[in-house]
Amino acid sequence: MDPSLEAWPALKGRYPFRLGTTSYIVPAPILPNIRFLAPLVDEVEIVLFESGREDNLPAPGEITEMGALGEERGLTYNIHLPTGLSLGAANGAERRRACETILRFCDRTRPLGPTVWVLHLEEGGLDGPCSLGGWRERLALSLRDVLAGGLDRSRTVVENLGYPLEWIRPLVEESGLSWCLDVGHILAAGEDLAIALDVMKRRVEMIHLHGLMDGRDHRSAAAVPEEAWRTLRPFLAEYRGGLSVEVFSKEDLRTSLLAMEERL
């Protein structure tokens, strides 16, 4: 282990769920991040946010090396699919491009055997509550296309964003998909975490944990309010999915792990 990590909490393998964090903790490419994180977590969230950049998609050789490193160091992976894609766009060509991008990233990362692929259903194509029906219909068509194209229904989770869960709950359930509960997004929107858990019920397969500081999310989980921890504790005691501390710096990760050690 890196000597600088000796004072960090030893939480790998401690919980009934898979503890993870993002592939952007140290200012380096993905592979050095995986090596740094291997002693600390059970799983690494491979963050592929920028869909417009082909160089954000790991090369086949990198995927092979990531797979070997995971086997050697006892790590699994989950894949955060690209963001900024309009699966509900009114423009058919834009929707098709979004579906093609998702499938390209899914195909490239499939050899890693991801525990889940995390998918955003973003608001592109939605012009307010009055257009909700058409937006949902287009999302349903896009989901049909990506699932038919090879996205694994049993391992695809839909992340809650800034709009009400009820806008997409029927679609997620009818499509046979599961949920990624993003705690930070719930807190940022001022929503009730207990209600969100009730809506998602037992179909949560991934949790994104991060706090808010100075109006910004994806900061240390040490900033998560105690009320939220009280809601999470009984759920996490029986939870067997993945929990990714979705932060992007060593200090935010270190203090997040300290907060988990103290509160869970």
matplotlib code that plots the C-alpha trace (Angstrom):
import matplotlib.pyplot as plt

x = [0.0, 1.1, 2.5, 0.5, -2.7, -1.8, -3.8, -6.9, -9.9, -9.6, -13.1, -12.5, -14.6, -16.1, -19.7, -22.3, -22.5, -19.7, -17.9, -16.6, -15.6, -14.8, -11.9, -11.0, -9.5, -5.9, -4.9, -4.0, -5.5, -7.8, -5.2, -3.1, -6.4, -7.3, -3.9, -4.3, -7.8, -7.3, -6.4, -9.3, -12.4, -14.2, -15.3, -14.3, -16.9, -15.4, -16.6, -17.1, -19.0, -17.9, -19.7, -18.5, -14.8, -13.8, -10.6, -12.7, -13.5, -10.7, -8.8, -9.2, -5.7, -6.6, -9.8, -7.7, -5.3, -8.1, -9.7, -6.4, -5.8, -9.3, -8.7, -5.3, -6.4, -9.9, -11.8, -15.1, -16.2, -19.3, -19.6, -21.1, -22.3, -21.8, -23.9, -25.2, -27.2, -30.8, -32.5, -35.8, -34.9, -37.7, -35.2, -35.0, -31.4, -30.2, -31.9, -30.3, -26.8, -27.4, -28.4, -25.4, -23.0, -24.4, -24.1, -20.5, -19.4, -21.3, -19.7, -16.2, -16.6, -18.5, -15.3, -14.9, -18.0, -19.5, -21.8, -24.0, -24.1, -25.4, -27.7, -29.0, -32.4, -31.7, -34.2, -33.3, -36.5, -38.6, -40.0, -41.9, -44.6, -47.0, -44.5, -43.9, -46.0, -44.1, -40.7, -41.5, -42.7, -39.4, -37.4, -39.3, -38.4, -34.7, -34.7, -36.2, -33.5, -30.5, -31.9, -32.4, -28.9, -27.3, -27.5, -28.1, -31.5, -30.6, -27.5, -28.7, -29.7, -31.3, -30.0, -32.3, -31.5, -32.9, -36.5, -39.3, -38.9, -42.5, -41.7, -39.8, -40.8, -43.4, -40.9, -38.2, -40.5, -42.2, -38.7, -37.6, -34.7, -33.4, -32.4, -29.2, -30.1, -28.0, -28.2, -26.4, -28.9, -31.8, -30.2, -29.4, -33.0, -34.3, -36.2, -37.0, -34.6, -37.0, -39.7, -37.2, -36.2, -39.9, -40.5, -37.5, -38.4, -36.1, -35.0, -31.9, -28.8, -26.4, -26.1, -24.1, -23.1, -21.8, -22.4, -23.0, -20.6, -21.0, -23.9, -21.8, -22.5, -20.0, -18.2, -17.2, -19.9, -18.8, -21.2, -24.2, -26.7, -27.2, -30.9, -29.9, -27.5, -30.4, -32.5, -29.6, -28.4, -31.3, -31.4, -27.7, -27.7, -29.6, -28.4, -26.3, -25.7, -23.0, -22.3, -20.0, -18.6, -19.0, -16.3, -13.3, -10.4, -8.2, -9.3, -13.0, -12.6, -10.5, -13.0, -15.9, -14.5, -13.8, -17.5, -18.6, -16.4, -18.0, -21.6, -22.1]
y = [0.0, 3.6, 4.8, 7.9, 5.8, 4.2, 6.7, 6.3, 4.3, 0.6, 0.1, -2.2, -5.4, -3.9, -3.4, -5.8, -3.5, -2.8, 0.4, 2.4, 5.8, 7.5, 7.0, 10.7, 10.9, 11.7, 14.1, 11.3, 8.9, 6.0, 3.3, 5.2, 6.0, 2.4, 1.5, 4.2, 3.2, -0.6, -0.8, 1.5, 0.3, -2.7, -1.1, 1.7, 3.9, 4.4, 7.9, 8.5, 11.8, 13.6, 11.9, 14.3, 13.2, 9.9, 10.1, 9.7, 6.2, 3.8, 2.0, -1.8, -2.2, -0.1, -2.1, -5.3, -3.8, -2.6, -6.1, -7.7, -5.1, -5.7, -9.4, -8.9, -6.4, -7.7, -4.8, -4.7, -1.9, 0.0, 2.3, 5.8, 6.2, 9.5, 12.5, 15.3, 13.0, 13.7, 10.4, 12.3, 14.8, 15.8, 15.5, 11.9, 12.2, 13.6, 10.7, 8.1, 9.7, 9.5, 5.9, 5.1, 6.8, 4.8, 1.5, 2.3, 3.0, 0.0, -2.3, -1.1, -1.5, -4.8, -7.0, -5.4, -7.3, -4.1, -4.6, -1.9, 0.7, 4.1, 6.0, 9.5, 10.3, 14.0, 16.8, 17.5, 17.6, 18.6, 22.1, 22.0, 19.8, 20.3, 18.4, 15.6, 13.0, 13.4, 13.5, 10.2, 8.6, 9.5, 8.2, 5.0, 4.6, 5.3, 2.8, 0.2, 0.9, 0.7, -2.4, -4.1, -3.0, -4.8, -2.7, -5.2, -4.6, -6.5, -4.3, -0.9, 1.6, 5.0, 7.9, 10.5, 14.0, 17.4, 16.7, 14.9, 11.1, 10.6, 12.0, 8.8, 6.3, 4.5, 4.4, 2.9, 0.3, -0.6, -1.0, -3.4, -1.2, -0.5, 2.8, 4.6, 6.7, 9.9, 11.2, 14.4, 15.2, 14.6, 17.0, 19.6, 19.6, 19.9, 16.6, 14.1, 11.2, 8.8, 9.5, 8.9, 5.5, 4.6, 5.5, 3.4, 0.7, -2.4, -1.7, 0.4, -1.3, 1.7, 4.7, 7.8, 9.4, 13.0, 16.2, 19.8, 22.6, 26.3, 25.4, 22.8, 19.0, 16.2, 17.3, 15.3, 13.0, 14.6, 17.4, 15.0, 16.0, 13.7, 13.4, 11.8, 9.4, 8.4, 7.6, 5.7, 3.5, 1.0, 0.8, 0.2, -2.5, -4.7, -3.3, -5.6, -3.3, -0.8, 2.6, 5.0, 8.0, 10.3, 12.8, 13.9, 14.6, 12.8, 15.0, 14.7, 11.0, 10.8, 12.8, 10.9, 7.6, 9.0, 10.1, 6.6, 5.0, 7.2, 7.0, 3.5]
z = [0.0, -0.7, 2.7, 2.3, 2.7, 6.0, 7.9, 5.7, 6.9, 6.0, 4.6, 1.7, 2.3, 5.5, 4.3, 2.9, -0.2, -2.6, -1.7, -4.6, -5.9, -9.2, -11.6, -11.2, -7.7, -8.5, -11.4, -13.8, -16.4, -15.4, -14.9, -12.3, -10.5, -10.4, -8.9, -6.3, -5.3, -5.2, -1.5, -0.5, -2.3, -3.7, -6.9, -9.2, -11.1, -14.6, -15.4, -19.1, -18.9, -22.0, -24.9, -27.5, -27.1, -28.5, -26.5, -23.4, -24.5, -23.2, -25.9, -26.2, -24.8, -21.8, -21.2, -21.2, -18.7, -16.5, -16.5, -15.5, -12.8, -11.4, -11.2, -9.6, -7.0, -6.2, -7.9, -9.8, -12.1, -12.9, -15.9, -15.8, -19.4, -21.2, -20.1, -22.3, -24.5, -25.4, -25.5, -25.4, -28.2, -30.6, -33.4, -34.5, -35.8, -32.5, -30.7, -32.9, -32.3, -28.6, -28.8, -31.0, -28.5, -25.6, -27.4, -28.5, -24.9, -23.7, -26.3, -25.5, -21.7, -21.8, -21.4, -17.9, -16.8, -15.2, -12.2, -13.7, -16.4, -15.1, -17.5, -17.4, -18.9, -19.4, -20.1, -23.7, -25.7, -22.6, -22.8, -19.5, -17.9, -20.9, -23.2, -20.6, -22.5, -25.8, -24.0, -22.2, -25.4, -27.1, -24.1, -24.3, -28.0, -27.2, -24.3, -26.6, -29.2, -26.8, -25.1, -28.4, -29.4, -26.6, -23.4, -20.6, -19.1, -15.9, -15.3, -16.4, -13.7, -14.2, -12.1, -10.6, -11.8, -11.0, -12.0, -10.1, -10.0, -10.9, -14.4, -15.2, -12.6, -14.8, -17.7, -15.5, -14.1, -17.4, -19.0, -16.3, -15.3, -11.8, -10.1, -9.2, -6.2, -6.2, -2.7, -3.6, -6.3, -3.8, -1.3, -3.9, -5.1, -1.5, -1.9, 0.8, 0.7, 2.5, -0.2, -2.9, -1.4, -1.1, -4.8, -5.9, -3.4, -3.6, -7.2, -6.1, -7.5, -7.2, -4.8, -5.5, -2.2, -2.1, -0.1, -0.9, 0.0, -0.9, -3.2, -5.1, -5.1, -5.6, -2.5, 0.6, 2.1, 5.4, 4.4, 4.1, 6.9, 9.9, 8.9, 5.6, 7.4, 9.7, 6.6, 4.9, 7.8, 8.0, 4.2, 3.9, 6.6, 4.2, 0.9, -1.3, -4.3, -5.0, -3.3, -5.1, -3.2, -6.2, -5.5, -7.6, -5.3, -2.7, 0.1, -0.6, -0.8, 2.4, 4.4, 2.9, 4.0, 7.5, 7.6, 6.5, 9.1, 11.8, 10.8, 9.4]

ax = plt.figure().add_subplot(projection="3d")
ax.plot(x, y, z, "-o")
ax.set_aspect("equal")
plt.show()
